[in-house]
Amino acid sequence: MTHDNSLADTDACALARHAADGLARTPKQLSSSWLYDAEGSRLFQQIMDLPEYYLTRVEHSILRDQAQAISACIAPGVAAVDLIELGSGDGAKTLTLLQKLMQRSAPVVYHPFDISAHAIAELSQRFASELPQLQLTPTIGDYFTHWPTPSDVNRQVAMFLGSNLGNFRQLEAVSFLQRIRSFLRPHDGLLLGVDLQKDPSIILAAYDDSQHITAAFNVNLLRRLNREIGTDFVLDQFHHYACYSPLDGAARSFLVSRTAQTVRCAQLGLSVDFAAGECIYVEQSQKYTVPMIDELATAGGFQREQIFFDAERWYAVVYLAAR
Ligand SMILES: C[S@@+](CC[C@H](N)C(=O)[O-])C[C@H]1O[C@@H](n2cnc3c(N)ncnc32)[C@H](O)[C@@H]1O
């Protein structure tokens, strides 16, 4: 396993800069990228198993049931393929696809990377035991700055699963796709997992589960700030709030201050006042329609080549060809 050097001034410095900037804004905000410390990654694994969190289950079913057709998009011929997965997490869903992909004649090198060391350790262990014959180069890296060094000659296919693109606002999503496109050559591709617009109550339940695991996942961000940069958030003075707006197709999560209070960070000389009921905006999860996906793909420098749905059309895995 290698480590991206851009993370060398990690995490504490970058997190401190991020928190000082985000908590000074109106409305206050913190990026969901910071949710995945070891405890956050552990809680996210629990979320993926929740009955309400349909996303993982449905995406996994598409990758499993349509693995043959998806593999044909990734490796259409005999040319070797570098499969580059951004924000791979523990790689559980990708393993299913790779088992099928490896039956094709094209050799595959899998380059997963994730900002979470915990996720990469889990992935490395899983693949070592379940697919030991695969050529694998896991990296700890930030997908805003890192790109693995693949072979000059192999076809490259990037993967961005788990509805991760939905965490970006429209313009950020376009520039993220353009960034991916900038590393690809014509005829390379991107396999993208996107959540679709559906009954709002199904979507809302996914971000506000009855066992309150999502709440614990979000509040853990404050625990992380206390531990890594020395803030003094009192955790039970904040609660998780999620909403979904069918008007713009976005689910949003917030941490809400239960009382008027001041949070301090001596190390940073920071003092942040909260009014009772004031929110920290933590995460957006955009839900798409097929025309929205096409518009994003075109703006990002791609063209939709294939789209794979589950039986209920709740979710789509899209193969985009680099234009
Ligand atoms: C919603 S999970 C999805 C994981 C996996 N792709 C899946 O579909 O199961 C998001 C993953 O992205 C990772 N992540 C978040 N921000 C990141 C960043 N800036 N760079 C790299 N990975 C990041 C998290 O650590 C987490 O593993």
The ligand as an SDF file (V2000), in Angstrom:
LIG
                    3D

 27 29  0  0  0  0  0  0  0  0999 V2000
  -20.1420    7.0150    0.3390 C   0  0  0  0  0  0  0  0  0  0  0  0
  -18.6090    6.2010    0.6190 S   0  0  0  0  0  0  0  0  0  0  0  0
  -18.5660    5.1700   -0.8210 C   0  0  0  0  0  0  0  0  0  0  0  0
  -17.5260    4.1010   -0.7850 C   0  0  0  0  0  0  0  0  0  0  0  0
  -17.5110    3.1960   -2.0180 C   0  0  0  0  0  0  0  0  0  0  0  0
  -17.2310    3.9420   -3.2300 N   0  0  0  0  0  0  0  0  0  0  0  0
  -18.8150    2.4680   -2.1570 C   0  0  0  0  0  0  0  0  0  0  0  0
  -19.5120    2.7170   -3.1350 O   0  0  0  0  0  0  0  0  0  0  0  0
  -19.1270    1.6580   -1.2740 O   0  0  0  0  0  0  0  0  0  0  0  0
  -17.4780    7.4670    0.2570 C   0  0  0  0  0  0  0  0  0  0  0  0
  -16.0190    7.0610    0.2620 C   0  0  0  0  0  0  0  0  0  0  0  0
  -15.2710    8.1300   -0.2990 O   0  0  0  0  0  0  0  0  0  0  0  0
  -14.1370    8.3790    0.5140 C   0  0  0  0  0  0  0  0  0  0  0  0
  -13.7770    9.7870    0.3640 N   0  0  0  0  0  0  0  0  0  0  0  0
  -14.4540   10.8800    0.8280 C   0  0  0  0  0  0  0  0  0  0  0  0
  -13.8040   12.0000    0.4680 N   0  0  0  0  0  0  0  0  0  0  0  0
  -12.6980   11.5980   -0.2260 C   0  0  0  0  0  0  0  0  0  0  0  0
  -11.6300   12.3050   -0.8610 C   0  0  0  0  0  0  0  0  0  0  0  0
  -11.5770   13.6300   -0.8480 N   0  0  0  0  0  0  0  0  0  0  0  0
  -10.6790   11.5870   -1.4980 N   0  0  0  0  0  0  0  0  0  0  0  0
  -10.7200   10.2220   -1.5200 C   0  0  0  0  0  0  0  0  0  0  0  0
  -11.7050    9.5080   -0.9200 N   0  0  0  0  0  0  0  0  0  0  0  0
  -12.6780   10.1870   -0.2960 C   0  0  0  0  0  0  0  0  0  0  0  0
  -14.5830    8.0250    1.9240 C   0  0  0  0  0  0  0  0  0  0  0  0
  -13.4910    7.7300    2.7630 O   0  0  0  0  0  0  0  0  0  0  0  0
  -15.4760    6.8130    1.6570 C   0  0  0  0  0  0  0  0  0  0  0  0
  -14.7680    5.6020    1.6910 O   0  0  0  0  0  0  0  0  0  0  0  0
  1  2  1  0
  2  3  1  0
  2 10  1  0
  3  4  1  0
  4  5  1  0
  5  6  1  0
  5  7  1  0
  7  8  2  0
  7  9  1  0
 10 11  1  0
 11 12  1  0
 11 26  1  0
 12 13  1  0
 13 14  1  0
 13 24  1  0
 14 15  1  0
 14 23  1  0
 15 16  2  0
 16 17  1  0
 17 18  1  0
 17 23  2  0
 18 19  1  0
 18 20  2  0
 20 21  1  0
 21 22  2  0
 22 23  1  0
 24 25  1  0
 24 26  1  0
 26 27  1  0
M  CHG  2   2   1   9  -1
M  END
$$$$
